[in-house]
Amino acid sequence: AGMPSPCHFEQLFDQQSSTLTYIVADTQTREAAIIDPVDHQIDRDLAALSRLDLVLRYTIETHAHADHITSAGLLRRRSGALAAAPFNCGVTPADLHLEQGVTLNMGGESLRVIDTPGHTAGSICLLWRNAVFTGDTLLIGGCGRCDFQGGDAGAMYDSITRRLFTLPDETRVYPGHDYRGNRQSTIGAEKRDNPRLAGKTRDQFIALMDKLDLPKPAMIDVAVPANRNLGLPQGM
């Protein structure tokens, strides 16, 4: 089927929220997508795009984040990109509301939406080549919490075991956050070693998630409403 298109892949880290942002592009057509961008990193991200002379086609949210504000609205304004967000996240001003099986194309590169509710009602993952961007659904050695924004531990278990763990073992895992300096894993490694999931039944997983008793995210009351407006002040 010919040679795959020459691509550019970049992983960027925000210290403040431990958010991992990703840029995927076809270097021939110069079309790019950015996944989970962070508001105060907009200059860094625009610089990364202009360094390679890339045109931003899409900004993509894996869910409406509770711990940082997205730069999607500003990026859309400054680049003409389309803002894409999961269908069930209440991000009304998004140009594209993503559902299971939808594919976003940047030249010869494509990102396919996998619907993975659990962390929030609208969480998605994105399949690209032999890699998956897992947002806050599957983390390296962990998973997102399920105790706010319509989160549901049973739904998360199903999303991970039926939709992510059925991908080939060698599929690379690129999460939306990491708090321990990890940058990538594989589906096989997470199936085998992830302490929240390996060898756990659905009921055991739900019990474990119910007992986490985590503090409320510091920014949730500000971040979620802002992110439902693509990070822009209300009325903009």
Disulfide bonds with the S-S distance in Angstrom:
none
